[in-house]
Amino acid sequence: IGAWRDLFRVNYFLENMDRAACPPEVKNHYRGIARFWRALFYFDKVKRYGDVPWYDQVLNSNDDKLLAKPRQDREIIMDSVMRDLDKAIGMLPTKKDQVRVTKWTALALKSRVALYEGTFRKYRGMNDAEKYLKQAVAAGEQFIDNSGYRLYTNGAEPYRTLFNSIDAVGDEIILAKRH
């Protein structure tokens, strides 16, 4: 599985989560988190390799046909990434939390993915650049207007303070890993 282990785990989770005995709102919450991580996984793969095969199911070592699946067109992959992010945005909580994936984390990622793909297409003369750039603007505006995040401006040297603080600064940091 190697570099695709994270995708295996997300797809396994999505395929098997309905067996869990928990309320639908809990399942949707975790479905949203899984879709966020799958979108991030594929975004990283597309940045690194370009066209890749899209898998939205669990692969086993005896799935010869699926394992030999050719690369798919970049637009198919990126549209699938955007679809996963849209679903995640609708399923995730709106409460700010720097160490958990929320609606705002997914919106920020959607804005970043769409901006990357839109400018990639624009400066290479590819189709549909505007489609992605418009999505970047819409996601960015929704994030700015509703998330409660803002640029950190406290102290004499706000940039230094932001990155030298012991805890993640909740004003600007959207997703942090606590150590």
PyMOL CGO cylinders between C-alpha atoms (Angstrom):
from pymol import cmd
from pymol.cgo import CYLINDER

trace = [
    CYLINDER, 0.00, 0.00, 0.00, 2.88, 2.34, 0.84, 0.3, 1, 1, 1, 1, 1, 1,
    CYLINDER, 2.88, 2.34, 0.84, 2.19, 5.96, -0.03, 0.3, 1, 1, 1, 1, 1, 1,
    CYLINDER, 2.19, 5.96, -0.03, -1.48, 5.15, -0.62, 0.3, 1, 1, 1, 1, 1, 1,
    CYLINDER, -1.48, 5.15, -0.62, -2.10, 3.76, 2.88, 0.3, 1, 1, 1, 1, 1, 1,
    CYLINDER, -2.10, 3.76, 2.88, -3.95, 6.89, 4.02, 0.3, 1, 1, 1, 1, 1, 1,
    CYLINDER, -3.95, 6.89, 4.02, -6.34, 6.62, 1.09, 0.3, 1, 1, 1, 1, 1, 1,
    CYLINDER, -6.34, 6.62, 1.09, -6.95, 2.96, 1.91, 0.3, 1, 1, 1, 1, 1, 1,
    CYLINDER, -6.95, 2.96, 1.91, -7.83, 3.91, 5.48, 0.3, 1, 1, 1, 1, 1, 1,
    CYLINDER, -7.83, 3.91, 5.48, -10.21, 6.70, 4.46, 0.3, 1, 1, 1, 1, 1, 1,
    CYLINDER, -10.21, 6.70, 4.46, -11.99, 4.54, 1.88, 0.3, 1, 1, 1, 1, 1, 1,
    CYLINDER, -11.99, 4.54, 1.88, -12.20, 1.63, 4.33, 0.3, 1, 1, 1, 1, 1, 1,
    CYLINDER, -12.20, 1.63, 4.33, -13.73, 3.94, 6.91, 0.3, 1, 1, 1, 1, 1, 1,
    CYLINDER, -13.73, 3.94, 6.91, -16.27, 5.36, 4.44, 0.3, 1, 1, 1, 1, 1, 1,
    CYLINDER, -16.27, 5.36, 4.44, -17.28, 1.89, 3.26, 0.3, 1, 1, 1, 1, 1, 1,
    CYLINDER, -17.28, 1.89, 3.26, -17.70, 0.43, 6.74, 0.3, 1, 1, 1, 1, 1, 1,
    CYLINDER, -17.70, 0.43, 6.74, -18.86, 3.28, 8.95, 0.3, 1, 1, 1, 1, 1, 1,
    CYLINDER, -18.86, 3.28, 8.95, -22.56, 2.53, 8.56, 0.3, 1, 1, 1, 1, 1, 1,
    CYLINDER, -22.56, 2.53, 8.56, -22.04, -0.58, 10.69, 0.3, 1, 1, 1, 1, 1, 1,
    CYLINDER, -22.04, -0.58, 10.69, -21.34, 1.64, 13.70, 0.3, 1, 1, 1, 1, 1, 1,
    CYLINDER, -21.34, 1.64, 13.70, -24.15, 2.05, 16.22, 0.3, 1, 1, 1, 1, 1, 1,
    CYLINDER, -24.15, 2.05, 16.22, -24.28, 5.82, 16.52, 0.3, 1, 1, 1, 1, 1, 1,
    CYLINDER, -24.28, 5.82, 16.52, -26.67, 8.63, 15.56, 0.3, 1, 1, 1, 1, 1, 1,
    CYLINDER, -26.67, 8.63, 15.56, -26.72, 9.83, 11.92, 0.3, 1, 1, 1, 1, 1, 1,
    CYLINDER, -26.72, 9.83, 11.92, -25.34, 13.26, 12.87, 0.3, 1, 1, 1, 1, 1, 1,
    CYLINDER, -25.34, 13.26, 12.87, -22.25, 11.60, 14.37, 0.3, 1, 1, 1, 1, 1, 1,
    CYLINDER, -22.25, 11.60, 14.37, -21.79, 9.49, 11.24, 0.3, 1, 1, 1, 1, 1, 1,
    CYLINDER, -21.79, 9.49, 11.24, -22.11, 12.58, 9.04, 0.3, 1, 1, 1, 1, 1, 1,
    CYLINDER, -22.11, 12.58, 9.04, -19.54, 14.41, 11.15, 0.3, 1, 1, 1, 1, 1, 1,
    CYLINDER, -19.54, 14.41, 11.15, -16.99, 11.63, 10.64, 0.3, 1, 1, 1, 1, 1, 1,
    CYLINDER, -16.99, 11.63, 10.64, -17.95, 11.23, 6.98, 0.3, 1, 1, 1, 1, 1, 1,
    CYLINDER, -17.95, 11.23, 6.98, -17.11, 14.91, 6.55, 0.3, 1, 1, 1, 1, 1, 1,
    CYLINDER, -17.11, 14.91, 6.55, -13.73, 14.47, 8.22, 0.3, 1, 1, 1, 1, 1, 1,
    CYLINDER, -13.73, 14.47, 8.22, -12.94, 11.47, 6.01, 0.3, 1, 1, 1, 1, 1, 1,
    CYLINDER, -12.94, 11.47, 6.01, -13.89, 13.37, 2.86, 0.3, 1, 1, 1, 1, 1, 1,
    CYLINDER, -13.89, 13.37, 2.86, -11.67, 16.27, 3.95, 0.3, 1, 1, 1, 1, 1, 1,
    CYLINDER, -11.67, 16.27, 3.95, -8.66, 13.95, 4.36, 0.3, 1, 1, 1, 1, 1, 1,
    CYLINDER, -8.66, 13.95, 4.36, -9.33, 12.21, 1.03, 0.3, 1, 1, 1, 1, 1, 1,
    CYLINDER, -9.33, 12.21, 1.03, -9.50, 15.59, -0.71, 0.3, 1, 1, 1, 1, 1, 1,
    CYLINDER, -9.50, 15.59, -0.71, -6.22, 16.65, 0.88, 0.3, 1, 1, 1, 1, 1, 1,
    CYLINDER, -6.22, 16.65, 0.88, -4.62, 13.32, -0.06, 0.3, 1, 1, 1, 1, 1, 1,
    CYLINDER, -4.62, 13.32, -0.06, -5.58, 13.69, -3.72, 0.3, 1, 1, 1, 1, 1, 1,
    CYLINDER, -5.58, 13.69, -3.72, -4.65, 17.38, -3.81, 0.3, 1, 1, 1, 1, 1, 1,
    CYLINDER, -4.65, 17.38, -3.81, -1.13, 16.44, -2.68, 0.3, 1, 1, 1, 1, 1, 1,
    CYLINDER, -1.13, 16.44, -2.68, -0.94, 13.63, -5.27, 0.3, 1, 1, 1, 1, 1, 1,
    CYLINDER, -0.94, 13.63, -5.27, -2.07, 15.88, -8.12, 0.3, 1, 1, 1, 1, 1, 1,
    CYLINDER, -2.07, 15.88, -8.12, 0.45, 18.57, -7.15, 0.3, 1, 1, 1, 1, 1, 1,
    CYLINDER, 0.45, 18.57, -7.15, 3.22, 15.99, -7.15, 0.3, 1, 1, 1, 1, 1, 1,
    CYLINDER, 3.22, 15.99, -7.15, 2.29, 13.69, -10.05, 0.3, 1, 1, 1, 1, 1, 1,
    CYLINDER, 2.29, 13.69, -10.05, -0.38, 15.39, -12.16, 0.3, 1, 1, 1, 1, 1, 1,
    CYLINDER, -0.38, 15.39, -12.16, -2.84, 12.77, -13.40, 0.3, 1, 1, 1, 1, 1, 1,
    CYLINDER, -2.84, 12.77, -13.40, -3.47, 9.93, -10.94, 0.3, 1, 1, 1, 1, 1, 1,
    CYLINDER, -3.47, 9.93, -10.94, -6.12, 7.20, -10.69, 0.3, 1, 1, 1, 1, 1, 1,
    CYLINDER, -6.12, 7.20, -10.69, -9.14, 8.03, -8.51, 0.3, 1, 1, 1, 1, 1, 1,
    CYLINDER, -9.14, 8.03, -8.51, -10.16, 5.37, -6.02, 0.3, 1, 1, 1, 1, 1, 1,
    CYLINDER, -10.16, 5.37, -6.02, -13.25, 5.79, -3.89, 0.3, 1, 1, 1, 1, 1, 1,
    CYLINDER, -13.25, 5.79, -3.89, -13.38, 2.20, -2.74, 0.3, 1, 1, 1, 1, 1, 1,
    CYLINDER, -13.38, 2.20, -2.74, -11.17, -0.16, -0.79, 0.3, 1, 1, 1, 1, 1, 1,
    CYLINDER, -11.17, -0.16, -0.79, -8.62, -2.01, -2.90, 0.3, 1, 1, 1, 1, 1, 1,
    CYLINDER, -8.62, -2.01, -2.90, -7.44, -5.48, -2.06, 0.3, 1, 1, 1, 1, 1, 1,
    CYLINDER, -7.44, -5.48, -2.06, -4.24, -7.13, -3.21, 0.3, 1, 1, 1, 1, 1, 1,
    CYLINDER, -4.24, -7.13, -3.21, -6.22, -9.38, -5.57, 0.3, 1, 1, 1, 1, 1, 1,
    CYLINDER, -6.22, -9.38, -5.57, -8.03, -6.50, -7.35, 0.3, 1, 1, 1, 1, 1, 1,
    CYLINDER, -8.03, -6.50, -7.35, -5.77, -6.78, -10.39, 0.3, 1, 1, 1, 1, 1, 1,
    CYLINDER, -5.77, -6.78, -10.39, -7.98, -4.73, -12.69, 0.3, 1, 1, 1, 1, 1, 1,
    CYLINDER, -7.98, -4.73, -12.69, -8.34, -1.85, -10.22, 0.3, 1, 1, 1, 1, 1, 1,
    CYLINDER, -8.34, -1.85, -10.22, -4.68, -1.96, -9.22, 0.3, 1, 1, 1, 1, 1, 1,
    CYLINDER, -4.68, -1.96, -9.22, -3.71, -1.56, -12.88, 0.3, 1, 1, 1, 1, 1, 1,
    CYLINDER, -3.71, -1.56, -12.88, -6.15, 1.32, -13.42, 0.3, 1, 1, 1, 1, 1, 1,
    CYLINDER, -6.15, 1.32, -13.42, -4.57, 4.00, -15.61, 0.3, 1, 1, 1, 1, 1, 1,
    CYLINDER, -4.57, 4.00, -15.61, -4.20, 7.61, -14.62, 0.3, 1, 1, 1, 1, 1, 1,
    CYLINDER, -4.20, 7.61, -14.62, -7.35, 9.64, -15.02, 0.3, 1, 1, 1, 1, 1, 1,
    CYLINDER, -7.35, 9.64, -15.02, -7.65, 13.12, -16.44, 0.3, 1, 1, 1, 1, 1, 1,
    CYLINDER, -7.65, 13.12, -16.44, -6.65, 15.82, -13.98, 0.3, 1, 1, 1, 1, 1, 1,
    CYLINDER, -6.65, 15.82, -13.98, -10.05, 17.50, -14.27, 0.3, 1, 1, 1, 1, 1, 1,
    CYLINDER, -10.05, 17.50, -14.27, -11.85, 14.33, -13.14, 0.3, 1, 1, 1, 1, 1, 1,
    CYLINDER, -11.85, 14.33, -13.14, -9.61, 14.12, -10.08, 0.3, 1, 1, 1, 1, 1, 1,
    CYLINDER, -9.61, 14.12, -10.08, -9.89, 17.80, -9.17, 0.3, 1, 1, 1, 1, 1, 1,
    CYLINDER, -9.89, 17.80, -9.17, -13.66, 17.84, -9.64, 0.3, 1, 1, 1, 1, 1, 1,
    CYLINDER, -13.66, 17.84, -9.64, -13.83, 14.82, -7.32, 0.3, 1, 1, 1, 1, 1, 1,
    CYLINDER, -13.83, 14.82, -7.32, -11.65, 16.67, -4.79, 0.3, 1, 1, 1, 1, 1, 1,
    CYLINDER, -11.65, 16.67, -4.79, -13.95, 19.69, -4.94, 0.3, 1, 1, 1, 1, 1, 1,
    CYLINDER, -13.95, 19.69, -4.94, -17.01, 17.44, -4.55, 0.3, 1, 1, 1, 1, 1, 1,
    CYLINDER, -17.01, 17.44, -4.55, -15.47, 15.82, -1.45, 0.3, 1, 1, 1, 1, 1, 1,
    CYLINDER, -15.47, 15.82, -1.45, -14.73, 19.26, 0.01, 0.3, 1, 1, 1, 1, 1, 1,
    CYLINDER, -14.73, 19.26, 0.01, -18.27, 20.50, -0.70, 0.3, 1, 1, 1, 1, 1, 1,
    CYLINDER, -18.27, 20.50, -0.70, -19.71, 17.47, 1.07, 0.3, 1, 1, 1, 1, 1, 1,
    CYLINDER, -19.71, 17.47, 1.07, -17.30, 17.91, 3.97, 0.3, 1, 1, 1, 1, 1, 1,
    CYLINDER, -17.30, 17.91, 3.97, -18.24, 21.58, 4.32, 0.3, 1, 1, 1, 1, 1, 1,
    CYLINDER, -18.24, 21.58, 4.32, -21.89, 20.59, 4.66, 0.3, 1, 1, 1, 1, 1, 1,
    CYLINDER, -21.89, 20.59, 4.66, -21.20, 17.90, 7.28, 0.3, 1, 1, 1, 1, 1, 1,
    CYLINDER, -21.20, 17.90, 7.28, -18.64, 19.48, 9.58, 0.3, 1, 1, 1, 1, 1, 1,
    CYLINDER, -18.64, 19.48, 9.58, -19.27, 21.62, 12.68, 0.3, 1, 1, 1, 1, 1, 1,
    CYLINDER, -19.27, 21.62, 12.68, -18.92, 25.40, 12.51, 0.3, 1, 1, 1, 1, 1, 1,
    CYLINDER, -18.92, 25.40, 12.51, -17.27, 25.86, 15.90, 0.3, 1, 1, 1, 1, 1, 1,
    CYLINDER, -17.27, 25.86, 15.90, -13.70, 27.18, 15.66, 0.3, 1, 1, 1, 1, 1, 1,
    CYLINDER, -13.70, 27.18, 15.66, -11.17, 24.58, 16.77, 0.3, 1, 1, 1, 1, 1, 1,
    CYLINDER, -11.17, 24.58, 16.77, -7.50, 24.69, 15.83, 0.3, 1, 1, 1, 1, 1, 1,
    CYLINDER, -7.50, 24.69, 15.83, -6.85, 20.97, 16.33, 0.3, 1, 1, 1, 1, 1, 1,
    CYLINDER, -6.85, 20.97, 16.33, -9.96, 19.48, 14.71, 0.3, 1, 1, 1, 1, 1, 1,
    CYLINDER, -9.96, 19.48, 14.71, -11.24, 19.58, 11.16, 0.3, 1, 1, 1, 1, 1, 1,
    CYLINDER, -11.24, 19.58, 11.16, -14.23, 21.92, 10.94, 0.3, 1, 1, 1, 1, 1, 1,
    CYLINDER, -14.23, 21.92, 10.94, -16.28, 23.56, 8.23, 0.3, 1, 1, 1, 1, 1, 1,
    CYLINDER, -16.28, 23.56, 8.23, -13.77, 26.42, 8.25, 0.3, 1, 1, 1, 1, 1, 1,
    CYLINDER, -13.77, 26.42, 8.25, -10.82, 24.07, 7.76, 0.3, 1, 1, 1, 1, 1, 1,
    CYLINDER, -10.82, 24.07, 7.76, -12.57, 22.52, 4.77, 0.3, 1, 1, 1, 1, 1, 1,
    CYLINDER, -12.57, 22.52, 4.77, -13.48, 25.95, 3.33, 0.3, 1, 1, 1, 1, 1, 1,
    CYLINDER, -13.48, 25.95, 3.33, -9.89, 27.14, 3.68, 0.3, 1, 1, 1, 1, 1, 1,
    CYLINDER, -9.89, 27.14, 3.68, -8.65, 24.01, 1.92, 0.3, 1, 1, 1, 1, 1, 1,
    CYLINDER, -8.65, 24.01, 1.92, -11.26, 24.40, -0.82, 0.3, 1, 1, 1, 1, 1, 1,
    CYLINDER, -11.26, 24.40, -0.82, -10.11, 27.97, -1.42, 0.3, 1, 1, 1, 1, 1, 1,
    CYLINDER, -10.11, 27.97, -1.42, -6.48, 26.86, -1.60, 0.3, 1, 1, 1, 1, 1, 1,
    CYLINDER, -6.48, 26.86, -1.60, -7.18, 23.87, -3.89, 0.3, 1, 1, 1, 1, 1, 1,
    CYLINDER, -7.18, 23.87, -3.89, -9.35, 25.91, -6.24, 0.3, 1, 1, 1, 1, 1, 1,
    CYLINDER, -9.35, 25.91, -6.24, -6.81, 28.75, -6.41, 0.3, 1, 1, 1, 1, 1, 1,
    CYLINDER, -6.81, 28.75, -6.41, -3.99, 26.30, -7.12, 0.3, 1, 1, 1, 1, 1, 1,
    CYLINDER, -3.99, 26.30, -7.12, -5.93, 24.49, -9.83, 0.3, 1, 1, 1, 1, 1, 1,
    CYLINDER, -5.93, 24.49, -9.83, -7.33, 27.68, -11.37, 0.3, 1, 1, 1, 1, 1, 1,
    CYLINDER, -7.33, 27.68, -11.37, -3.92, 29.34, -11.68, 0.3, 1, 1, 1, 1, 1, 1,
    CYLINDER, -3.92, 29.34, -11.68, -2.33, 26.07, -12.84, 0.3, 1, 1, 1, 1, 1, 1,
    CYLINDER, -2.33, 26.07, -12.84, -4.85, 25.90, -15.67, 0.3, 1, 1, 1, 1, 1, 1,
    CYLINDER, -4.85, 25.90, -15.67, -4.75, 29.62, -16.46, 0.3, 1, 1, 1, 1, 1, 1,
    CYLINDER, -4.75, 29.62, -16.46, -0.99, 29.85, -16.93, 0.3, 1, 1, 1, 1, 1, 1,
    CYLINDER, -0.99, 29.85, -16.93, -0.84, 26.66, -18.98, 0.3, 1, 1, 1, 1, 1, 1,
    CYLINDER, -0.84, 26.66, -18.98, -3.67, 27.64, -21.31, 0.3, 1, 1, 1, 1, 1, 1,
    CYLINDER, -3.67, 27.64, -21.31, -5.94, 24.83, -20.11, 0.3, 1, 1, 1, 1, 1, 1,
    CYLINDER, -5.94, 24.83, -20.11, -9.74, 24.82, -20.02, 0.3, 1, 1, 1, 1, 1, 1,
    CYLINDER, -9.74, 24.82, -20.02, -11.90, 25.71, -17.02, 0.3, 1, 1, 1, 1, 1, 1,
    CYLINDER, -11.90, 25.71, -17.02, -9.46, 27.95, -15.18, 0.3, 1, 1, 1, 1, 1, 1,
    CYLINDER, -9.46, 27.95, -15.18, -12.26, 30.43, -14.42, 0.3, 1, 1, 1, 1, 1, 1,
    CYLINDER, -12.26, 30.43, -14.42, -14.44, 27.67, -12.94, 0.3, 1, 1, 1, 1, 1, 1,
    CYLINDER, -14.44, 27.67, -12.94, -11.84, 26.95, -10.27, 0.3, 1, 1, 1, 1, 1, 1,
    CYLINDER, -11.84, 26.95, -10.27, -10.92, 30.60, -9.70, 0.3, 1, 1, 1, 1, 1, 1,
    CYLINDER, -10.92, 30.60, -9.70, -14.57, 31.46, -9.07, 0.3, 1, 1, 1, 1, 1, 1,
    CYLINDER, -14.57, 31.46, -9.07, -14.80, 28.62, -6.56, 0.3, 1, 1, 1, 1, 1, 1,
    CYLINDER, -14.80, 28.62, -6.56, -11.68, 29.95, -4.83, 0.3, 1, 1, 1, 1, 1, 1,
    CYLINDER, -11.68, 29.95, -4.83, -13.24, 33.40, -4.52, 0.3, 1, 1, 1, 1, 1, 1,
    CYLINDER, -13.24, 33.40, -4.52, -16.58, 32.07, -3.26, 0.3, 1, 1, 1, 1, 1, 1,
    CYLINDER, -16.58, 32.07, -3.26, -14.96, 29.80, -0.67, 0.3, 1, 1, 1, 1, 1, 1,
    CYLINDER, -14.96, 29.80, -0.67, -12.57, 32.55, 0.43, 0.3, 1, 1, 1, 1, 1, 1,
    CYLINDER, -12.57, 32.55, 0.43, -15.36, 35.10, 0.80, 0.3, 1, 1, 1, 1, 1, 1,
    CYLINDER, -15.36, 35.10, 0.80, -17.50, 32.70, 2.81, 0.3, 1, 1, 1, 1, 1, 1,
    CYLINDER, -17.50, 32.70, 2.81, -14.53, 31.91, 5.04, 0.3, 1, 1, 1, 1, 1, 1,
    CYLINDER, -14.53, 31.91, 5.04, -13.61, 35.57, 5.59, 0.3, 1, 1, 1, 1, 1, 1,
    CYLINDER, -13.61, 35.57, 5.59, -17.18, 36.70, 6.20, 0.3, 1, 1, 1, 1, 1, 1,
    CYLINDER, -17.18, 36.70, 6.20, -18.34, 33.90, 8.50, 0.3, 1, 1, 1, 1, 1, 1,
    CYLINDER, -18.34, 33.90, 8.50, -15.49, 31.97, 10.10, 0.3, 1, 1, 1, 1, 1, 1,
    CYLINDER, -15.49, 31.97, 10.10, -14.37, 34.42, 12.78, 0.3, 1, 1, 1, 1, 1, 1,
    CYLINDER, -14.37, 34.42, 12.78, -10.71, 33.99, 11.82, 0.3, 1, 1, 1, 1, 1, 1,
    CYLINDER, -10.71, 33.99, 11.82, -8.64, 37.10, 11.21, 0.3, 1, 1, 1, 1, 1, 1,
    CYLINDER, -8.64, 37.10, 11.21, -5.04, 38.10, 10.70, 0.3, 1, 1, 1, 1, 1, 1,
    CYLINDER, -5.04, 38.10, 10.70, -3.17, 38.14, 13.99, 0.3, 1, 1, 1, 1, 1, 1,
    CYLINDER, -3.17, 38.14, 13.99, -1.98, 41.68, 14.76, 0.3, 1, 1, 1, 1, 1, 1,
    CYLINDER, -1.98, 41.68, 14.76, -1.20, 41.65, 18.50, 0.3, 1, 1, 1, 1, 1, 1,
    CYLINDER, -1.20, 41.65, 18.50, 2.12, 42.71, 19.96, 0.3, 1, 1, 1, 1, 1, 1,
    CYLINDER, 2.12, 42.71, 19.96, 5.07, 44.65, 18.57, 0.3, 1, 1, 1, 1, 1, 1,
    CYLINDER, 5.07, 44.65, 18.57, 6.02, 41.83, 16.17, 0.3, 1, 1, 1, 1, 1, 1,
    CYLINDER, 6.02, 41.83, 16.17, 2.79, 39.96, 15.41, 0.3, 1, 1, 1, 1, 1, 1,
    CYLINDER, 2.79, 39.96, 15.41, 4.30, 37.58, 12.85, 0.3, 1, 1, 1, 1, 1, 1,
    CYLINDER, 4.30, 37.58, 12.85, 7.05, 36.52, 15.25, 0.3, 1, 1, 1, 1, 1, 1,
    CYLINDER, 7.05, 36.52, 15.25, 4.59, 36.22, 18.13, 0.3, 1, 1, 1, 1, 1, 1,
    CYLINDER, 4.59, 36.22, 18.13, 2.23, 34.10, 16.01, 0.3, 1, 1, 1, 1, 1, 1,
    CYLINDER, 2.23, 34.10, 16.01, 4.86, 31.50, 15.21, 0.3, 1, 1, 1, 1, 1, 1,
    CYLINDER, 4.86, 31.50, 15.21, 6.74, 31.61, 18.53, 0.3, 1, 1, 1, 1, 1, 1,
    CYLINDER, 6.74, 31.61, 18.53, 3.69, 31.13, 20.73, 0.3, 1, 1, 1, 1, 1, 1,
    CYLINDER, 3.69, 31.13, 20.73, 3.46, 27.98, 22.84, 0.3, 1, 1, 1, 1, 1, 1,
    CYLINDER, 3.46, 27.98, 22.84, -0.17, 27.34, 21.90, 0.3, 1, 1, 1, 1, 1, 1,
    CYLINDER, -0.17, 27.34, 21.90, -1.78, 27.79, 18.49, 0.3, 1, 1, 1, 1, 1, 1,
    CYLINDER, -1.78, 27.79, 18.49, -3.13, 31.34, 18.20, 0.3, 1, 1, 1, 1, 1, 1,
    CYLINDER, -3.13, 31.34, 18.20, -6.84, 30.95, 17.62, 0.3, 1, 1, 1, 1, 1, 1,
    CYLINDER, -6.84, 30.95, 17.62, -7.24, 34.17, 15.64, 0.3, 1, 1, 1, 1, 1, 1,
    CYLINDER, -7.24, 34.17, 15.64, -5.28, 33.05, 12.58, 0.3, 1, 1, 1, 1, 1, 1,
    CYLINDER, -5.28, 33.05, 12.58, -4.21, 29.41, 12.82, 0.3, 1, 1, 1, 1, 1, 1,
    CYLINDER, -4.21, 29.41, 12.82, -6.86, 27.23, 11.24, 0.3, 1, 1, 1, 1, 1, 1,
    CYLINDER, -6.86, 27.23, 11.24, -5.45, 23.73, 11.82, 0.3, 1, 1, 1, 1, 1, 1,
    CYLINDER, -5.45, 23.73, 11.82, -2.56, 22.93, 14.13, 0.3, 1, 1, 1, 1, 1, 1,
    CYLINDER, -2.56, 22.93, 14.13, -0.96, 19.80, 15.52, 0.3, 1, 1, 1, 1, 1, 1,
    CYLINDER, -0.96, 19.80, 15.52, -0.39, 19.83, 19.25, 0.3, 1, 1, 1, 1, 1, 1,
    CYLINDER, -0.39, 19.83, 19.25, 2.80, 18.27, 20.56, 0.3, 1, 1, 1, 1, 1, 1,
]
cmd.load_cgo(trace, "trace")
